Amino acid sequence: MTDFRHVGFAPVVDAETRLLILGSLPGDASLKAAQYYAHPRNAFWPLIGGVLGEDLAAQPYEQRLDRLKARGVGLWDVIASAERSGSLDAAIRSPEAADLRGLIGGLPRLRAVAFNGKLAAKLGRRIIGHVNGVRLIDLPSSSPAHAVGMIIKASSWNSLTDIVST
């Protein structure tokens, strides 16, 4: 199989972002739809909806993003671009890091960065390092490739509730 260079999306943030959720790199379904977490079996929208107490999965995509921003939640990825065939993180080659430190420096209310999956955590922690007053949180991946039950995923993701409730 041939690897193709995939380029991620722009960050979804504003000056009120308190929680930044970072994935690795959008998968094929997301890139095709030009939407974060577009694969129908990806649990991201139900998981973050559970944290916020809103049925985000039932809302149109633009409204989902508006609701995230209204609740102080931002989205981005740790990889700006990479070569990859398919959607699996294990297939990522030649990744180019996103400017996470630059983004974080422009978010005055940021309290926490949550990593959606192991690769996002590994690379993101390396890029970010230590930022005073910002918690770094590792979460189980919302991807259907991460074969952990929804109850276990939700239990970990619900740890974000205190960050978005204030």
N, C-alpha and C positions, 0 to 999 in steps of 0.2 A: 504494500500500500504506500501511496505517496503522502508525505506530510505537506500540509498547507499552512501558510502563515495566517494565523487568526489574530485579529485585533479586537480588544475588549471595548466596552462602552465607556462613555463619560461618567464621572461620578454623579450620584444623585445625593446632593447635600445642599445645605444652606447654613447661614450663620447661627441657626438655632440647633444644629445637629449636636445631640448629646451622646448618641450611640452610633458607631460606624460599624456596619457588618461587611466583612470582606470575604469574598469567595476567591477561588483560584483564577479561573478564566471561563467565560461563558461557553457552554457546550453548543453543539451544532444546532439543536432546536432553538436555543436562545438567540444564537447569531442569525439564524434564518428569520426568526420572528422579530428581531431587533428589540428583544425584551429580556430583562433579567429573569432568570428562573422560569423559562417558558415551557420546559418539558412537562407534559401533563402528570408524570409520576414524581416529579421533584416536589418534595414536601415543604419547600421554603415558605410559600404563601400561607398554607395552613399553620405552620409552626410560628411564624412571626405574627400571624393573625391571632393565634392563641395567646401570645405574649401581650398583644395590644387589646385583646378582648373584642376583636372585630373580625367579621368574616371577609377578609381581604380577597380570598380566592374567588368569591362570587362577584367581585367588582371588576369593571373594565381596568385595563392595565394602567392608564394614565391616572385614574382615580386612586389606584393602589399606591402609586408613587406619591401622589398628593397627600394621602393619609399617612404614609410613612414620614414625610417631611413635617406634616402638622404635629406628629407625635415625637419629633426630634430624632428620627431614625434615618440614617444615610446608608447608601449602598455603593460599593465599588469592588474591585478585584485587585489582588496583589500582583498579578501579571498583566502588563499592558499589552503584550503580544507574545506569541510563541508559535512554533511549528507543532502541528498535531494532526494526526489522522484519527477521526472519530471524536468522541467527547470525554474519554477517560483521562483523569489527571496523570495516570501512569504513562500515557502516550505523549505527554508534553515534552518537547525538545527545544533547546535554545530559547529559554524564556527571557524576556526583557521586563525588568521590574517596573512596576508603576511607581510614580513619585508620591509614595505614601507620606513621607516626612513633610513634603511640601504641602500636601492636602491637609494633613493634621495641623500644621502650623497656621492654617487659615480657618480653623474651626475653634473659635474662642470658648464655646460652651461644652466641648467634647469631654465626656467623663469616662467612656469605655470604647474599646475596639474589640469586636467579637469576630473570631475567625470561623468561617463555615467550612469545616473539614480540616484534615491533617496537613495537606499540602499548603493550604492557605495559612495555617498556623505556623508551619515550619518556615516558609518563605517570609511571611509577614512579620514574624518576630525578628527575623534576621534584618529585614529592611528597617523596621521601626526602631528597634532597640528599646531604650527606656525613655518614656515621656512622663515628666512629673505630673501627677494628678490624674493620669489616664490608666485605667485598668485594662489588661489584656486578658481576654477570655477565649478559651478553646472550646468549640462546640462540635458535636458529631455532625457530619455532613448531611445536608438535606437531600443529597442526591439519591436516586433509587439504587445506584451502584453500591451504596453503603448499606449493607444488609443488616441494619439494626432496627428493631421494631419502633413504630411511631411513639409508643408510650415512653420508651427510653429516650428517644430523641427529644420529645416534648418536655420531659423532666429536666433535661439539661438546658434546653432553650428557655424554659420558664425562669431560669436564673436571671434573665435579662429584665424581668418585670420591674424590679426596683429602680432600674436606670431610666426607664421610659415613664414611670408613674409620677415622677417629680417635675 
